[in-house]
Amino acid sequence: MAVIDEERDALENAAQELRDVGEAMAELDLDSVGRTDERLSFGSLRETRECLRALGGRCEDLVESRQTSLRAPRAGGQWRRDDGTSLNEYFYADLEVTHPILADTSEAAATLREAQRRIERTLTHTV
């Protein structure tokens, strides 16, 4: 049971961190970036870019933490079924991915990178 509790806690913590990142992104009002009717100042664009970098760092930290925990022995040891199925494959057999925390965090990081590219394009056109 400890390994199930450990995994549930990891999922809850990752979900909260990703919600926090998503809420912080929403506060940045990225939809207005690049629209001609919503010109942001150069300073505001730079500040937004730095916020996006910080949020990306949070995603990187989450991935690093998850990978570390996946490599570490779990309460259940290096559990594998007789057919070679890993614990994550067993837990998430009904999902499209066997590492949902990494998949969701990668998706969030990709969204952040795209937003950073938009900001940087707008910055180069603002100068």
Secondary structure as UniProt FT lines:
FT   HELIX           2..27
FT   TURN            28..29
FT   HELIX           30..32
FT   TURN            33..34
FT   TURN            36..37
FT   HELIX           42..71
FT   TURN            75..76
FT   TURN            82..83
FT   HELIX           87..91
FT   TURN            92..94
FT   HELIX           100..126
//
